[in-house]
Amino acid sequence: MPHDETVLYELRERAAWITVHRPDKLNALDRETVGRIAAAVDRGLDDPGAVALVLTGAGERAFVAGADIGEMAALRADEAQRYSRFLQQAFDGIERAPKPVIAAVNGFALGGGCELALACHLRFAADSARFGQPEVNLGLVPGAGGTQRLARVVGRGRALELILGGAAIDAAEALRIGLVNRVVPAGDLEREVTAFVTALAGKAPLALARALEAVVSGAETSQDEAMRLEAALFGLCFATEDMREGTRAFLDKRKPTFSGR
């Protein structure tokens, strides 16, 4: 993909790397870029060579520093509501992806950038990364799912502290409160993500997809409904060749070879 594009796509080491490429804007999100991210995610889901997707930002300073304020400032109230729904639906597509999606947070993840990272299933951060929902400092609230996903990830109290206070936190604090899964030196971020994806490549793809569905969809229902969903997905696994291969390999004391069927 030409490097004048705002979103780059590259298949590397079984991962579809999707890079927000607006370094002059600290990778800020405008409508066109969000649409291209959604299209790149669809491409990664259709790519048979990709076992996982990785979202990151161009350069060393920012993952995504936030929304493009210049574009947003001109919106009327009704237009802003439609724009919020557009962002929410694009990020919902990431959260509901049947392949693992990892945010490789290499710098600022503020506002819409933090919300984009929250939509990913896992978040690996460079030690230089910073996270925050500073919308109240602009007279706004998070509009791309931040009020809901942040509370689900770190709990209501910590989410409210970040959203109401509008201050950024460093990677170490993000790890302490459970906002990120891992923090590594900036120079090791790509290597750490690649190693994790390599491990995923040895798992049964249908089992990964159903595990994601159970956790993501189950979190939106009552525990009883979520348990029924888990049981249904557990049962579906028994109709797969991968389940038979996995159990045979365990009994034979060998490494399984999964086919995704």
Secondary structure, DSSP 8 states (H G I E B T S, - for coil): --TTSSEEEEEETTEEEEEE--GGGTT-B-HHHHHHHHHHHHHHHH-TT-SEEEEEESSSSEEE--B-HHHHTT--HHHHHHHHHHHHHHHHHHHT-SS-EEEEE-SEEETHHHHHHHHSSEEEEETT-EEE--GGGGT----SSHHHHHHHHH-HHHHHHHHHH---EEHHHHHHTTS-SEEE-GGGHHHHHHHHHHHHTTS-HHHHHHHHHHHHHHTTS-HHHHHHHHHHHHHHHTTSHHHHHHHHHHHHTS-------
